[in-house]
């Protein structure tokens, strides 16, 4: 059923209640008056982005957004990775037996018995840091086979390790599995991402760390966020904020909750969650050198960057652009994947604010990087940017950018 009929009359009612003429409203939103008129009459459907901006401007507290179905979902792309080789080896056995099965698989796949874990762990930890950095400039499909192998290898080390070093091997294997899940999601395979994330939680528990299981909820919430499922995103994120958890995990969970609230236009709940995230992450002053940092290592102020991200979803593109401009300047030059992720959101905010040429300039630079760091999740914002810019077809900057946008969104060919 079309959502245009209920949305249009409600938009007109709220606009008139605010004392705004259609002309005034169109100027305020940077939208064509004729298009808004057709939306109000039910002759055209409203996009989620338009609903978001109308909602924010009219103070509708998410009511307008709820009348429009969000189309942006991350689905398995053509040619996407079909799942970790671990699952192909024996997914049912792993799910039934848990970590023990993973270690057993790691041993069976190795051609030689595992050497002692203790002396090798620092080397594998250094490899993990290198692979994490490589993930910033490498296609996830190219990195996944190596990550899967290293996860199995480190888990296999734990099988023969003495009790003193077994926990360390299991915890490091859990971080390999968690990062493998993130790369699977970037490759467009949400099912594999969730599978690896679940295995990471099992490995962590076996290694004596009960907390990574809660971080797995934050990672699962990211999958549902990109699927447009705000309610599940908020529910999962809240489950990862119990008081006994470390501040960093709780802070990252509060950020994810804020993003879920922003999807449905609940500004008060979103900003409250961001305040909580900022306070919790500010208390996280100690990182262990023994285990990798949980979450992003390239964003200097995650709460601030997430604020910019949320402001766009709340229908406040100019405020979002101001924050993202500032925070994106602080990203390290080598962090191509992170710069691309937040850079396209920044371009989207500028385009929605009417700064079309500036948005095209930002996007043009990022599209040149995309072949090196393809991302199924970033593509959701690239699609939104293409739709936003389609309103400005008369702009030369938009016309010049269209071929590169089309190439970026074309199905990958193996």
TANORSUL-V251166 format. One record per helix or strand of 2 or more residues. SS is the DSSP state (H for helix, E for strand). FROM is the first residue (numbers start at 1). LEN is the number of residues. If there is no record, write none. Layout:
# TANORSUL-V251166
ss->SS from->FROM len->LEN
ss->SS from->FROM len->LEN
This chain:
# TANORSUL-V251166
ss->H from->4 len->14
ss->H from->22 len->8
ss->H from->33 len->8
ss->H from->48 len->11
ss->H from->65 len->3
ss->H from->85 len->13
ss->H from->99 len->11
ss->H from->117 len->18
ss->H from->140 len->21
ss->H from->163 len->24
ss->H from->190 len->17
ss->H from->212 len->15
ss->H from->230 len->10
ss->H from->247 len->17
ss->H from->267 len->16
ss->H from->302 len->12
ss->H from->317 len->12
ss->H from->336 len->17
ss->H from->356 len->15
ss->H from->378 len->15
ss->H from->396 len->14
